[in-house]
Every structure is written in structure tokens, then in C-alpha cells.
Amino acid sequence: MLATMKSSSRQPELLPAPPALSGSTMANPHVCVQTEGNHRAILVHGIVFSRYSTQDRAAEAYAMATLFESGYAGQNHIARWFGYST
């Protein structure tokens, strides 16, 4: 006879979400935008998707277009995350 396992409500979550770092924003469940000083990193599923200087507008435009074309975020969400008009 098989014994049934009871789940404990006290049991910690197996893979808890990491604490948010200062300057980081979870844009959606897939994308995290981290800004420190004049550098920005965009992570998708925890892997660096793009890293650039916030003063480099061409790199920022490329990152925004690539996020959209890859299907990780919608156009309106991307505009809001980067401080542009939707």
C-alpha cells in the first residue's frame, strides 16, 4: 500500500525569486532591467540579453527592438519601461 504524502504549509519554496537589487525592475516575468550609474543590463530568463551605456541611444533602440521582435515584451510595455511615450 502506498503512503500518501502530506504537504506542509511551512515548507519553503523550492526556487524562491531572488530579492530585487537596487536599480532593477522586473519588467514582466521574463525580463529584468537593471540600471546602475550610466550602465544598463537587460536580462531575459536570468541571462544577459543586452548591456550598454544609458548614453548610447542606438544600443538602447536596438535592445528595445530586439526585445519586441523576440516576443519577450509588447511595444507599449517596452516604451513604458524605458520612459518613452506609448
C-alpha atoms as one frame of an Amber mdcrd trajectory, in Angstrom:
protein
   0.000   0.000   0.000   1.331   3.448  -0.902   1.523   6.083   1.771   0.231
   9.487   0.800   2.476  12.442   1.403   1.072  15.461   3.139   2.337  18.831
   2.072   3.456  21.139   4.803   2.487  24.789   4.590   5.746  25.569   6.433
   7.935  24.077   3.740   9.998  26.773   1.994   9.552  27.366  -1.717  11.918
  25.217  -3.767  13.124  28.004  -6.074  12.260  31.340  -4.464  12.534  34.514
  -6.520  15.762  36.380  -5.799  15.441  39.693  -3.975  15.313  42.726  -6.233
  18.565  44.651  -6.414  18.528  48.420  -6.194  18.136  49.848  -9.665  16.474
  46.713 -11.016  12.925  46.304 -12.227  11.137  43.113 -13.122   9.508  44.342
 -16.288   7.490  41.145 -16.683   8.002  37.526 -15.575  10.698  37.096 -18.241
  12.525  40.425 -18.401  14.554  42.267 -15.747  16.001  45.719 -16.413  18.942
  46.727 -14.198  20.432  50.216 -14.221  23.465  51.252 -12.214  25.109  54.593
 -12.801  25.167  55.070 -16.566  25.123  51.349 -17.399  22.088  49.196 -18.085
  21.691  45.442 -18.395  18.622  43.670 -19.687  18.215  40.086 -18.553  15.808
  37.598 -20.089  15.188  34.487 -18.013  18.244  35.479 -15.949  20.621  35.590
 -18.920  22.152  38.841 -20.132  20.220  39.869 -23.231  21.773  43.295 -23.701
  24.249  45.532 -21.863  25.016  49.122 -22.800  25.663  52.676 -21.611  22.477
  54.649 -20.964  24.015  57.422 -23.071  24.178  55.140 -26.134  20.778  55.735
 -27.764  21.496  53.426 -30.704  22.206  50.496 -28.350  19.041  51.277 -26.382
  16.931  51.386 -29.569  18.458  48.085 -30.715  17.704  46.457 -27.332  14.102
  47.686 -27.398  13.539  46.491 -30.979  15.149  43.120 -30.265  13.016  42.586
 -27.140   9.902  43.237 -29.207  10.940  41.143 -32.209  11.937  38.242 -29.944
   8.463  38.268 -28.406   9.598  38.904 -24.826   7.561  42.108 -24.458   4.970
  44.217 -26.207   5.623  47.601 -27.744   3.648  49.542 -25.108   5.360  47.782
 -22.215   8.803  48.442 -23.661   8.012  52.129 -24.154   6.905  52.449 -20.514
   9.970  50.611 -19.148  12.347  52.909 -20.989  10.427  56.108 -20.296   9.048
  56.757 -23.779   5.537  57.664 -24.890   3.332  54.707 -25.789
